[in-house]
Structure formats: C-alpha cells, structure tokens
Amino acid sequence: MYPILFSLGQVNFYTHGLLIAIGCLIGGYFIYALARKEQLPTNFLFDLLVLSLLLGIVGARLAYVIAYYYQFGNWHEMFFLWYGGLVSFGGLIFGFLTAGLILKRKQQNILHWFDLGVIGLLIGWAFGRIGCFLSGDVFGIESTSRLSIWGTLPVALFEAIWSLMVAGILFYLYTVKRNFINQFPNGFIFYLGLALYTLGRFLIDFFRQEDVFYILKGGQIASLVIFVSAVLILIFKYFRRKNYA
C-alpha cells in the first residue's frame, strides 16, 4: 500500500488526494467538452464544479461523523480530514444538491446538465477509487483467489473498473446513439447512470469489509434505495413520454 505517493522535504503528497484531484480534472474536462458540444454556457462551470466538490466533501465527512460518531474521542476530531473518514453517498447527495441549486439560480436545465455531469463524475470517481485502493482505505474480504491482492479482494479496483464501464456506456449512448436518447426527456442518462452504478456497487459491497446492519452493509442500503428510486423514475418517465406521444 502506498498512502504517501511521494514527499518534497517535509511535505507529503497523499496518493488518495492526488488521484481525487486528477479525477476531478479529467472528469471536469469531460463535462466541459460535452457542454461545449451541446452549446451550453460554460462561464460558470468552474465555480459550479469547485463548489460542488467542496460541499460534497463536507457532506461525505458529515455522513461519516453521523455513521461512526463513536470513533471520535473529542468533538473537534471530526474536522481532522487528514485522518480519513468519508462516506461517498453523503458526498454525492451534497454535491448534486449544490450543483442543482447553482444551476437553478443560473436558470439552466438541471437534468440536462446532470446528464453531462454523471459521465464526468463516474470518470472522476474511478480515479478516486484507485486512490482508495493504493492508500489502503477500502478493504475487501480475505481471499486466496487469483483476483486477490495483498490477501484481500481489491473491491476499490472493482468499483473503479465498474465506474469506468458505466461511464463508457453512457458516453456511447450520449454521443453515438443520440437518436435513441432523444426519445426520452432530459435526465434519462443521469438516472440510468445512477441505476447502473448503484447496481454494481450493491453487488461489489458483498465482498467489502464493513459493518453489517441487519443483513446488508451501509453502502448496500444506500445503493438499494438509490437504485430502486432511479429505476422507478426511469420507468415513470419512459411511460409518461409514451403516453404523451
């Protein structure tokens, strides 16, 4: 494991943080490129991405503090981000809420932008998960199979690969199969992306070392709620469109 990628003097460059930064840059570029292709305004895009990222980190930390409050000896330890401790779904919720509020204020079509954003998000997410794997933040169950690395299943790598696969599918649909996508209202790509990602996350988490609540893990419960919600919305939007056609 390589939690510190390299050091310059007394300054350490942490693997997870650097890969998150790289993922944000690459994912942000994809969103920018797609927005330009769609002839959408991009003058506010940098502010939107930065604020969504920052509030997403706040949400991820807040969710971790709520879920694992018993780990903190003193209240001020909840602000020590450098010790780790983020819940991804908290970050997703806060990030999308922030982006939605900014887009509404800019009088933009929120779901149109979310269609672009989910592709860039999944690409950036994959880099973040690679960082998790290299820094040892996420562990899979112990295994001696050929898929195991360092004696455990690399669930963070599995999630990174799945995220890139889903991003590839969505990008293909959005750029190549536009005639198919245009049959549906804005938001189809976004909800499809949520459904596919959470389906994979739900299955991958069976092999993850994490506390179990009743029969499922915390990430699986969140994945299941989002997956069912996204599928119901997809069905509702599809049939509503057909009924109006």
C-alpha positions in Angstrom: 0.0 0.0 0.0 1.2 3.5 -0.8 -0.7 6.1 1.2 2.0 8.7 0.5 2.9 8.8 -3.2 6.0 11.0 -2.7 7.4 13.7 -0.4 9.1 17.0 -1.1 11.0 17.9 2.0 8.6 17.9 4.9 5.5 18.0 2.6 3.8 14.7 1.9 1.7 14.1 -1.2 -1.0 11.6 -0.4 -2.0 9.1 -3.1 -5.7 9.3 -2.4 -5.9 13.1 -2.5 -3.7 13.3 -5.7 -5.8 10.8 -7.6 -9.0 12.6 -6.5 -7.5 15.8 -7.9 -6.6 14.1 -11.1 -10.0 12.5 -11.4 -11.7 15.9 -10.8 -9.6 17.5 -13.6 -10.3 14.7 -16.1 -14.0 14.4 -15.2 -14.4 18.2 -15.2 -12.8 18.3 -18.7 -15.3 15.7 -20.0 -18.2 17.8 -18.6 -16.8 21.0 -20.2 -16.2 19.3 -23.6 -19.7 17.8 -23.6 -21.2 21.2 -22.6 -19.4 22.9 -25.4 -20.7 20.3 -27.8 -24.2 20.9 -26.6 -23.6 24.7 -26.9 -24.4 25.2 -23.2 -22.9 28.2 -21.4 -19.7 27.3 -19.6 -18.7 30.6 -18.0 -19.9 29.5 -14.5 -18.8 25.8 -14.9 -15.5 26.2 -12.9 -17.3 27.7 -9.9 -20.0 25.1 -10.1 -17.5 22.2 -10.1 -15.4 23.6 -7.3 -18.3 24.4 -5.0 -19.9 21.0 -5.7 -16.7 19.3 -4.9 -16.1 21.3 -1.6 -19.7 20.8 -0.4 -19.5 17.2 -1.5 -16.5 16.7 0.8 -18.4 18.4 3.6 -21.4 16.0 3.0 -19.1 13.0 2.8 -17.5 13.9 6.1 -20.8 14.7 7.8 -22.2 11.4 6.8 -19.1 9.6 8.2 -19.4 11.5 11.5 -23.1 10.6 11.8 -22.5 6.9 11.0 -19.3 6.5 13.1 -19.8 9.0 15.8 -18.5 6.5 18.4 -15.0 6.7 16.9 -14.4 10.3 17.9 -12.9 10.9 21.3 -13.3 14.7 21.1 -15.7 16.7 19.0 -13.0 18.6 17.2 -11.6 15.4 15.7 -14.5 15.4 13.3 -12.7 18.2 11.4 -9.4 16.2 11.0 -9.9 15.2 7.4 -6.3 14.2 7.0 -7.0 11.1 9.2 -9.5 9.9 6.7 -13.2 9.1 7.0 -15.6 10.0 4.2 -18.9 8.4 3.2 -19.2 8.5 -0.6 -23.0 8.7 -0.7 -23.1 11.7 1.6 -20.7 13.4 -0.8 -22.9 12.5 -3.8 -26.0 14.0 -2.2 -24.4 17.2 -1.1 -22.6 17.6 -4.4 -25.7 17.2 -6.6 -27.7 19.4 -4.3 -25.1 22.1 -4.6 -24.9 21.8 -8.4 -28.7 21.8 -8.7 -29.1 25.0 -6.6 -26.4 26.7 -8.7 -28.0 25.6 -12.0 -31.4 26.7 -10.8 -30.0 30.1 -9.9 -28.4 30.3 -13.4 -31.8 29.4 -14.9 -30.3 26.3 -16.5 -32.0 23.0 -17.3 -30.8 21.0 -14.3 -31.4 17.5 -15.7 -29.7 18.4 -19.0 -26.6 19.3 -17.0 -26.9 16.3 -14.8 -26.8 14.1 -17.9 -23.4 15.5 -18.7 -22.3 15.6 -15.1 -22.9 11.9 -14.3 -20.4 10.9 -17.1 -17.7 13.2 -15.7 -18.5 12.2 -12.2 -18.1 8.5 -12.8 -14.7 9.0 -14.5 -13.5 11.1 -11.6 -15.0 8.6 -9.2 -12.9 5.8 -10.7 -9.7 7.7 -10.1 -10.8 8.3 -6.5 -11.4 4.6 -6.0 -8.0 3.8 -7.4 -6.6 6.2 -4.8 -8.6 4.3 -2.1 -7.0 1.0 -3.2 -3.4 2.3 -3.3 -3.7 4.0 0.1 -5.5 1.1 1.7 -8.6 3.0 2.7 -11.1 0.3 1.5 -10.6 -3.4 2.1 -12.2 -6.4 0.6 -12.7 -9.8 2.3 -9.7 -12.1 2.7 -9.2 -14.3 -0.3 -6.7 -16.6 -1.9 -8.2 -16.4 -5.4 -6.4 -15.1 -8.4 -8.3 -11.8 -8.1 -6.9 -11.1 -4.6 -4.2 -8.6 -4.0 -2.3 -8.5 -0.7 -4.5 -11.3 0.5 -7.8 -9.5 0.0 -10.2 -8.8 -2.8 -9.5 -5.3 -4.3 -13.1 -4.1 -4.1 -12.0 -0.5 -4.7 -10.5 -1.5 -8.0 -13.6 -3.5 -8.9 -15.6 -0.3 -8.3 -13.2 1.8 -10.3 -13.5 -0.6 -13.3 -17.3 -0.7 -13.0 -17.5 3.1 -12.8 -15.4 3.4 -16.0 -17.6 0.8 -17.7 -20.8 2.7 -16.8 -19.2 6.0 -17.9 -18.2 4.4 -21.2 -21.8 3.1 -21.8 -23.3 6.5 -21.0 -20.8 8.3 -23.2 -21.5 6.0 -26.1 -25.2 6.5 -25.7 -24.9 10.2 -25.4 -22.6 10.8 -28.3 -23.3 7.9 -30.7 -26.9 6.8 -30.1 -28.4 10.3 -29.9 -31.5 9.2 -31.9 -32.2 6.7 -29.2 -31.5 9.1 -26.3 -33.6 11.8 -27.9 -36.7 9.7 -27.4 -36.5 10.4 -23.7 -36.7 13.6 -21.6 -33.6 15.2 -20.1 -32.4 13.2 -17.2 -32.5 9.7 -18.8 -28.7 9.4 -18.9 -28.4 10.7 -15.3 -30.9 8.2 -13.8 -29.6 5.4 -16.0 -26.1 6.1 -14.7 -27.3 6.1 -11.1 -29.1 2.8 -11.6 -26.1 1.1 -13.2 -23.6 2.4 -10.8 -25.6 1.5 -7.6 -26.4 -1.9 -9.0 -22.7 -2.6 -9.4 -21.9 -1.0 -6.0 -24.5 -3.1 -4.3 -23.0 -6.4 -5.6 -19.4 -5.4 -5.0 -20.1 -4.5 -1.4 -20.9 -8.1 -0.6 -17.1 -8.6 -0.8 -16.2 -5.5 1.2 -15.1 -5.5 4.8 -17.6 -3.3 6.5 -20.1 -3.3 9.4 -23.3 -5.1 8.6 -26.7 -3.6 9.5 -29.1 -6.5 9.8 -28.3 -8.3 6.6 -26.8 -5.5 4.5 -23.9 -3.1 4.8 -24.4 0.7 4.9 -23.3 1.2 1.3 -25.6 -1.5 0.1 -28.6 0.0 1.9 -27.9 3.4 0.2 -27.2 1.7 -3.1 -30.5 -0.2 -2.9 -32.5 3.0 -2.1 -30.9 4.9 -5.0 -31.2 2.0 -7.4 -34.9 1.4 -6.8 -35.6 5.2 -6.9 -33.7 5.6 -10.2 -35.4 2.6 -11.8 -38.9 3.8 -10.8 -38.1 7.3 -12.2 -36.9 5.8 -15.5 -40.0 3.7 -15.8 -42.2 6.6 -14.9 -40.5 9.0 -17.3 -40.5 6.4 -20.1 -44.2 5.5 -19.9 -45.2 9.1 -19.4 -43.3 10.0 -22.6 -45.0 7.2 -24.5 -48.5 8.2 -23.2 -47.9 11.7 -24.4 -46.6 10.7 -27.8 
